[in-house]
Amino acid sequence: MMLNDEQRMIRDSLREFMDEEIAPDLPEADRQPLSKDDAISYMQQMAEMDVGPYAEGSYDDPVTSTIVSEEVSRVWPSLQVTMGMSLPVTMFEIFSERTREAYTEEYEDDRLVGCFAITEPEGGSDTKVPNTTAIKDGDEYVITGEKTWVSNAPIADIALVVAWDDENDRRDMFLVDEKTAGFETRELEKLGWKGSPTGQLFFDECRIPVENKLSRAVMEAVSDGRMDPNDSALAGGGPGGNPLNSMFASMRNGMAAISVGIMQAAYEAALEYATDREVFDQPIGQHQLVQEKLYNIRAGLETGRLLTRYTAQKIAAGDPEARMLSSLSKGWVCEKSVEVTDDALQVYGGNGLSTDYPLERYYRDARTMPIPDGTTEIQKLIVGYELTDLQAYT
């Protein structure tokens, strides 16, 4: 897919910024989960490039957002995850006065951190009927339940929580803030995305205003002019006519974009190593089997990039196939990134296993990709259902 002049300029300037300002901190900055202060500092730094939750001007176009995700993830996937999962910060002003007043200072100073709380211990990737409940009690909802594998959980001020709306007998999202409603967290260790803080969230009868229900907040923001339905896929419902479908489609394709960024980094590293590394007085890239791996790496990168950007176009257009394509891209591209980084690591031989080289980090990050935001197995079932209208899962 050809980029327009503006998109090329954004890509090139962001690549230069990431290489000069962020890359020198790696790999050290990725060895441990970011502290809250460090995460805020990096997101403030990225806002200078109009990227992330603190940016005054943001790239709302899904295609441009995909390009941005690719470029950030080429250098540091953990940072892209930390920024992306703090997206509720950008919706902060549409929620209740109680929550806004509690975090006025943090919001104005660009020190507010958010997260999405979706996955549950007993449900995994199945989010259709969450065990976390939202029980209406007067002008409040009472949120009770547990979430796991939540990016930013240990450092979050606000959580956008998927819960079962008991009154309307369907799932919805609810904004729960730590100051006025309270929630507990526990940090989790993981294979990849080492720099991204991850944890569990526990909600024990957390009380929130009714205005903190996402569907209600969006409708009210549209009706009073704070949100333009023509400018927001969330307001319009996007793929499938449901705000949650739009959000999930964007998140799934966002995972594919991160995978493209990882593949780009692995490709560049493998190509450089293959042409520089000499054995028996010749570059290893002159060997046929090494060239085969470079062929496979480049093919995986380019096809993954094309599918991801094509899906972003469909999301932007509100195309009925966007939901299916987002699951297709999430499943296929994330799995392909594992194959690509595995081949790239193999080009390095024993050095690929060393922490002195970047390939082991690329591989760990890539191997993480097929699981968050719905495992590959779940994506295959979603695609199958969208294609056949026959549901293979309950």
N, C-alpha and C positions, 0 to 999 in steps of 0.2 A: 504494500500500500504506500503510495507516494505521500510524503508530508508536504504541507504548504510552507511558505516562507516563514511564517510566524512559528510554526511548530518546529522547524529546523533550528531557528534561532534559540528557542526555548531549550531544545535538546542540547545544543552545543554549549550554551552558556551554563546550563546546569551541570553538564559533564565537566566543564572546566572548574566550576566551583567545587564539585564533589572531589575531584582529583587534588585540588590545591588546598582546600580547607578541611575536609573530613577524612580523606584517605590517610594522611599522616598520623592520625590517631589510632589507626588499625595496625595489627590485630589486637593491641593491648585493650582498647576500649570495648572490645567484644568478648573479653574473657569472662566477665561477670555481668549480671544484670545491672542496667543503669540505675543509679540512685534517682530519686525524684528530682533533686536539684540538677543533676547531669542531664536527665531527659528533657527537663524544661530548657536548660541552656542550649542543647542541640536544636530543639524545636524553635527557639527564638532565633537561633542562627539561620535555620532554614527559612524562616519567615522573610529574611532579607531577599530571598529569591522567589518570594510569593508562593512558597511551598509549605504545606502543613497547616495545622489547626489555628496557628497564630497569624497567618498571612492576611494582610488587609485586602489584597486582591488575590483571588484563588482561581485555579484552572477548573472551572465547573464542567467544561466539555469533557465527556468520558474518554475521547480519543487522546486529547492532550494530557489528561490525568494519567492515562495509561503510559504515555511516553515518560512522564515525570517519574512514575513508579519504577519503570525500567531503569532509568538513569540513577536514581537513588539506590536501588537494589543492586546495581552493578558494583557499587562500592560497599554498601552496608545494608543488607536486608533487615537486620534488627532495627535500624533507625526507621526504615519505611514502615515496618510493623507498628512501632511505637507511635509514629505520627498517624498512621491510618486508623488505628484502634482508638485514637483520641478524638475521632470525628464528632462525637456528641458535643464537644466544646463548641463546634460551629453552629449547633442548633440551640445553644444555651438560652438565647433570648426569647424563644417561643414557649418556654416552660413557665412554671408558676412564679409568682412574686416572692413567695417564701424562699424558694431555692435561689432565685436571682439575688435577693438581698443578702443571703448567707454567704454568697461568693462574689460579691461586687468587687472587692479589692483584688482577688485572684484573677477574675475575668479581665478587669481593666489593665492589670499588670502583666498579662500573658503568662500566668503561672497556674492556670487551671488544667488539670489532666483528667481525661475521660477514658472509658472502656466500654466494650460491648460484652454483656454477660448472656451467653446463648447456650453453650454446651452444659449438660448435666451429667452427674456420675452414672445415673441409671439409664440415660437416654442416648448418650454419645452424639452421633451426628443426626439422630432423629429428633427434630425440633418441632414437629407438627403439633404434639400435645405435651407441652412441658409440665413437669411435676410442680414447678414453682407456681404459686397461685397469687392472684391479685383479688382480694375480697373487698367489695365496696362497703364502706361503713360511713354513712353520712357524706361529708364532703371530702373524704379521704379514701385511699386504697390501702389495704394492709398486705404487704408483700412478704411471703414466707417461702423459703426454699434454699437451694444450694446450687451454685454454678462452679464449673471446673475448667481448667485450661483456658483461663481468661487472660489475654494479653493486657498488660498494664494494671492488672488487679492490685498488686502490692503498692502501687503509687497513685491510684486513682482517687479523685475527689468525687466524681460523678460516674454512675454506671447506668447504661441503657440496657434494661433487663427484659428478656423475653419471658413472659409469664402468661398463665391461663387466666383470662378475664372471666371470672365466675358469673358475673351479671349478664354478659353478652354471649357466653358459651363459645368463646374463640380465643385464640392467642393474640396478644398485642405486646407492645413494648412500653416500658414504664421507666421514667428517669428517677433513680434513687440516689440521693446525695448523702455523703458520709456525715456531714455536720448535723443536719436536721432530722434525718431518718436513721442513720447509723447502719454500718454493716461491718462484718469481720472479714479478714483476709488471711490467707496462708500461702507462702511462696512455694512454687514447684520448680524442681530442677528438670532440665531437658537436654536433648541431644544437640539441636541446632538453635539458631536465633539466640545465642547465649547472651547478647547484650539487651535483649527485650525482656523486661520483667514479666513473669507469668505466675498465676496463682489461682487459688480457689476463693470464692465469695460466699459468705453465709448471711442470709437475711432471716432474722428472727422477729417476725411481726413488725417489720419496718413500715412506718406510716408516712405516706406521701400525699400531697394534694391531688385532687382529681385532675387538675390541670396538667399534671405530669404524665398523663397517658398520652403516648405519641400520637395516636390517631386523632384524639381530641385536640391536642396542641396544634397539629398540622391544620386541621379544619378551621380552628379559630384564627390561626395566623393568616390563612388564605382569606377568610371572610373579612378580617379587619385590615387587610392590605400589607401586613408585615411579611408575607411570603407570596411571591408571584407564581401561580400554578404553571405558567408558561416557561418559567426559568428553573423549575425544580421537578425532577423526576419523582422525588419523594412526595411532593404535593399532589402531583398528577396521578400517582399510583404506579407509573412506569409499567414494566412488563407484567401482564396479568391483572392490571387495575388495582393492585394492592401495594401500599407503601412498603410493606415488609418484603414483598417479591422484588420490588425495585432495589431495595437495600441489599438483599441477599445476592441478586444478580451482579450488582456492582462489586460486592465483596468477593464473590467467587472469581470474577474476572480479574479483580485486583490481585488475587493470589497467583493467577497465571502471569500477570505482568511482573510480579516479583521474581517468578521462576525464569522469565525471559532475561531479566537483569542478571540473575545468577549465571545463566547459560552464556550470556555475553562476556562476563568476566572470565568464566572458565575457558571459553574459546580463545580469548585474547592471550591468556596465560599459557595455554597449551601450544598455540601457534608460535609464540615467542620462544618457548622452551625448545620446541622441535627444531627451530631454525638456528638457535644459539648453542644448544647442547651438542657436543661432538663426542663420538665414540669411534675408535679406529680411524681417526683423521677425517671423519665426515659427519655432517649434521645427522642426528637421528631422524630428522624429517625426510631424509632421502630414502629411508626404508619404506617399502611398500605398505607394510602393516600399520606403520605410524600414519602414513598418508590416508589409509582407510579410516583410521580413527578420526582424523581431522575432517574427512568427508562427512562422517556420521555426525560429528559435533556441529559442523556448520549447517547441515541439513536440518537437524533438530532445532537449532536456534532459529533459522529463518522460517520454518513452518510454524513453530510455536509463536513467533512474533506476529506472523500474518493472521493466525487464528485469533490471537488475543486482540489485535487491533480491529479486526473485522467484527468481533463480538462487541467491542466498545462502540463501534458505529451503530450496531443494531440496538444497543442499550440507549444510545443518544436519540435514536429515532423512535423509541418506544415500540419497536417491532415485536409482534407476538412471539417470534422465535428467540427473543433475547434470553428468556429464562433457560430454554434448552441449550442454547449456545454457551451461556455462562457456565453451565455444568459441564458441557463438552470441553471447553477451554480449561476449566479448573482441573478436571480429571486428566485430560491428555497432556497438557503442557507441563503440569506439575510432575507427572510421571516421567515425561521426556527429560525434564531437568535432572532427574536422578541418573538416567542413562548417560546424558551428556557429561555431567561432572564425573561420573565413573570412568568414562573413556578419557577425559582430560587428566584425571588422576593417574590413569594407567600410562599415559604418555610420559609422565614424570618418573615412573618406576618407583624405586624405594623412596626417592625424595618426595613423592606425592603423599607419603604417610607422615612426613615430618611437619611439625608445627612451625618450622622455619620457612615453609612455603605456604602459599594461600590455598592450595587445592583441597587440603583436608577440611578447611573451614567451608569452602564452597560446597563440598560434598555433604557435610553435616547439615548445612542450611537447605540444600536441595532435598535431602532425604526427609526433612521435616515437612516440606511443602505438600505432599499428597494427603496429609491428615487434617490440618486445621480447616475450618469453614466447610466441613463435609468431606469425608474420606472419598477416595476414588470409587469405592464400591457404591456409596450412596449416589455419587454423580452419575454412575452408569445406570442406576435404577431411575433417576430423574429423567435422564435422556430417553431411556426406554419408554417411560410413561408418556413423555411429551410426543414421541414418535408414533406410538401405537394406541394411545388412550387406554392402555391396559396396565393396571397397577400391579406390580410384582412384589409390593411390600405393604404392610398394614399400617 
